[in-house]
């Protein structure tokens, strides 16, 4: 579904990523772990096609829905318009996606009228609304309280399973990775490389 | 909200009345109707010019020039400003020219346009637009630099079509800058249009003011100038302000 053969990625003279091979097949749930600043977001930008300035090849034919670290909503459009304009989905799909995230009744609110937790759920609803084959999550649960994180994790897992979509979760929380993903990779070293790790992670 | 609104109208009405009263007193003290006519003779002159139809002909000619120059200046200014704001190499190449144009006196541009293009309508509109374009470019460039690149990434990942990107991502972010350059543009443009008409057009408010100047007819000069000020005030109150309120609705939410 998506396959990356990366030989090298550098910013100017600074090498960030070394040789990396990563393949995600349909329905697979993959977690990418590693400390801050190691290059997780850089790798994600390459995988999603945002960064094309790298040495290597990317084969991707899948529709990608992405949840960024911050909600990244259009502040000047209502919640419902945010979903429909960005994902291009119908009103029914958008309403369904909002309902699935517990955001019914918030359709006409501007993002500034919603709490951070609601904005993050809206950003997750937006990613689901395009009915992606691959759902990419870039540390989407940081700075949320524990109960809300658990709620969002469960929502994400059940929706992804019921629709058979693949997941790529970037996080530095071991428990999040364990909950959502079956395959775990760790990004480490300079320049960073991928290492597959097993089960419960300590970080 | 309604109470505040009517309160503001009241204050505005009083301030207009005070200006008119001060003008009337100054004219009475000067006691020279040729040098400083009061508000009543000027209003009477406006009415008589309107009755003969002269006022409308010149007003229309000037308004058309303002509109043409405004549209041209904004279209070119927005395109160049966006380009310079988004592209660092383009900015390095064009910045010197921009500084040169910003510092070229309006009169020089007008005279050169008339000399090079001839005493034509095209020369007049070009001269006015060329005076305004650099200031639009400066403002729009600031706006383009302030665009949120993170939203660009959202649009790229989700493959948002170009039309939606322009209408819902780009324009709302640029709106305050476009509104600011429109507003300052309109007042600058109509002042320059008058100079252009003064120097080389056979009609328009500026032409009539030239006539008043040659005949030492201060009443005529004031009658035409005030008519246009009133029209521009109406444009501000009836078009620009309502559009701004609508574009900024989300900020108050």
Interface residues (C-beta under 8 A of the other chain):
Chain A: X48 X49 X50 X64 X65 X66 X68 X70 X72 X74 X75 X76 X77 X81 X85 X86 X87 X88 X109 X110 X112 X113 X126 X130 X136
Chain B: X150 X151 X153 X154 X155 X156 X157 X158 X160 X161 X164 X168 X169 X172 X250 X253
